[in-house]
Amino acid sequence: MKLKNILLAVIFFISLQVKAQQPTLLPQFTFFKLDGKPFANKDLKQGKKNLFILFDCTCEHCQREAKVLNTNFAKFKDVNIYMITLDEAYIIPQFFKSYAPGLNTKPNVMVLQDKNKIFIPAFLPSKYPAMYLYATNNKLLLYNSGDGGIQKIMKLLK
């Protein structure tokens, strides 16, 4: 019983540490556009807030959040949205067709692949979907993992 309590305490402490270590400045990254071309920090569109969303095409939470984002897209017109996935390119269009039709073709939305698997060690998400809203000066405004992130971001954008 004592060992179980100690183990739970250690897990709780580690989870607090991970949350406390969220990067407050946008980490350096290189992701890839669906055409295979690299996309790095220097390629970010300037003058708007930047929203990074780590998603998985098979994740039910990600599917719901993409649907909410698509439904409320007008509230995100002044935000650059970068949707990053570890998934293979062939499955990504079906995700958008099924859960957020047309979202991936919006002018301020870019879908990127994390082929080098750097998102997780650089941004330190705790679960899917992970959302990071950065100010124009690349400082973190809001981090959310799991359900409800789009709603929180909409409140912050008001």
C-alpha positions as CSV (number, residue, x, y, z in Angstrom):
1,M,0.0,0.0,0.0
2,K,2.8,2.4,0.9
3,L,4.6,1.6,-2.4
4,K,1.4,2.4,-4.3
5,N,1.0,5.8,-2.5
6,I,4.7,6.6,-3.1
7,L,4.3,5.7,-6.8
8,L,1.1,7.9,-7.1
9,A,3.0,10.8,-5.4
10,V,5.9,10.5,-7.8
11,I,3.6,10.4,-10.9
12,F,1.8,13.5,-9.6
13,F,5.0,15.3,-9.0
14,I,6.3,14.4,-12.5
15,S,3.1,15.6,-14.1
16,L,3.3,18.9,-12.3
17,Q,6.9,19.3,-13.4
18,V,6.0,18.7,-17.0
19,K,3.2,21.3,-16.9
20,A,5.5,23.8,-15.2
21,Q,8.1,23.3,-17.9
22,Q,5.9,24.4,-20.9
23,P,8.1,26.6,-23.1
24,T,7.2,30.2,-22.6
25,L,8.9,31.2,-25.9
26,L,8.2,29.6,-29.2
27,P,10.7,26.7,-29.6
28,Q,12.9,26.4,-32.7
29,F,11.4,23.9,-35.1
30,T,11.4,22.5,-38.7
31,F,8.3,20.8,-39.8
32,F,7.3,19.8,-43.3
33,K,4.5,21.0,-45.6
34,L,2.5,18.2,-47.3
35,D,4.5,18.8,-50.5
36,G,7.6,17.8,-48.5
37,K,9.2,21.3,-48.3
38,P,10.5,22.3,-44.9
39,F,8.8,25.0,-42.8
40,A,10.7,26.6,-39.9
41,N,10.4,29.5,-37.5
42,K,11.7,31.9,-40.2
43,D,8.7,31.0,-42.4
44,L,6.0,32.1,-39.9
45,K,3.7,34.8,-41.1
46,Q,4.3,37.9,-39.2
47,G,1.9,40.4,-37.6
48,K,-0.6,37.9,-36.1
49,K,-0.9,35.5,-33.2
50,N,0.3,32.0,-34.0
51,L,-1.7,28.9,-32.9
52,F,0.1,25.6,-33.0
53,I,-2.2,22.5,-32.7
54,L,-0.6,19.1,-32.4
55,F,-3.2,16.6,-33.6
56,D,-3.6,12.9,-34.5
57,C,-6.0,11.9,-37.3
58,T,-7.4,9.0,-35.3
59,C,-7.8,10.9,-32.0
60,E,-11.4,11.5,-31.1
61,H,-10.5,14.6,-29.1
62,C,-8.6,16.0,-32.0
63,Q,-11.5,15.3,-34.3
64,R,-14.0,17.2,-32.0
65,E,-11.6,20.1,-31.5
66,A,-11.1,20.4,-35.3
67,K,-14.8,20.5,-35.8
68,V,-15.2,23.2,-33.2
69,L,-12.4,25.2,-34.8
70,N,-14.0,24.8,-38.2
71,T,-17.5,25.9,-37.0
72,N,-16.0,29.0,-35.2
73,F,-13.4,29.8,-37.9
74,A,-14.5,33.4,-38.3
75,K,-13.2,34.1,-34.8
76,F,-9.7,33.0,-35.9
77,K,-9.4,35.2,-38.9
78,D,-6.6,37.2,-37.2
79,V,-4.6,34.1,-36.1
80,N,-2.1,32.0,-38.1
81,I,-3.1,28.4,-37.5
82,Y,-0.5,25.7,-37.8
83,M,-1.9,22.2,-37.5
84,I,1.0,19.7,-36.9
85,T,0.7,15.9,-37.1
86,L,3.0,12.9,-36.9
87,D,0.6,11.1,-39.3
88,E,1.5,10.0,-42.8
89,A,0.4,12.4,-45.6
90,Y,-2.1,10.0,-47.2
91,I,-4.4,10.0,-44.1
92,I,-4.5,13.8,-43.5
93,P,-6.9,14.9,-46.2
94,Q,-9.5,12.3,-45.0
95,F,-9.3,13.8,-41.5
96,F,-10.2,17.2,-42.8
97,K,-12.9,15.9,-45.2
98,S,-14.6,14.0,-42.3
99,Y,-14.2,16.4,-39.4
100,A,-13.4,19.9,-40.6
101,P,-14.3,20.2,-44.3
102,G,-12.4,23.1,-45.9
103,L,-10.4,24.0,-42.8
104,N,-7.1,22.9,-44.3
105,T,-7.7,25.2,-47.4
106,K,-8.2,28.4,-45.4
107,P,-5.6,31.1,-46.2
108,N,-4.4,31.3,-42.6
109,V,-4.3,27.6,-41.9
110,M,-1.2,25.4,-42.7
111,V,-1.1,21.7,-42.2
112,L,2.4,20.4,-41.3
113,Q,4.0,17.1,-40.7
114,D,6.4,16.4,-37.9
115,K,8.6,14.0,-39.8
116,N,11.5,14.3,-37.5
117,K,9.4,13.9,-34.3
118,I,10.6,17.1,-32.7
119,F,7.3,18.6,-31.6
120,I,6.9,16.5,-28.4
121,P,10.4,17.1,-27.0
122,A,10.4,20.8,-28.0
123,F,6.9,21.8,-26.9
124,L,6.3,19.2,-24.2
125,P,2.6,18.4,-24.7
126,S,0.9,16.1,-22.2
127,K,-1.8,14.7,-24.5
128,Y,-3.6,15.2,-27.8
129,P,-4.7,17.7,-29.0
130,A,-2.1,20.1,-27.7
131,M,-2.7,23.8,-28.5
132,Y,-0.2,26.6,-28.0
133,L,-1.3,30.2,-28.7
134,Y,1.7,32.6,-29.1
135,A,1.6,36.4,-29.2
136,T,3.3,38.3,-32.1
137,N,6.4,38.5,-30.0
138,N,6.5,34.6,-29.8
139,K,5.6,34.5,-26.1
140,L,3.2,31.8,-25.0
141,L,-0.3,33.2,-24.2
142,L,-2.2,29.9,-23.7
143,Y,-1.4,26.2,-23.5
144,N,-4.1,23.5,-23.5
145,S,-4.0,19.8,-23.9
146,G,-7.0,17.6,-24.4
147,D,-10.6,18.8,-24.9
148,G,-11.8,22.4,-24.6
149,G,-8.8,24.2,-26.0
150,I,-10.6,25.9,-28.9
151,Q,-13.2,27.3,-26.5
152,K,-10.5,28.7,-24.2
153,I,-8.7,30.3,-27.1
154,M,-11.9,31.9,-28.4
155,K,-12.4,33.5,-24.9
156,L,-8.9,34.8,-24.9
157,L,-9.2,36.2,-28.5
158,K,-12.2,38.3,-27.6
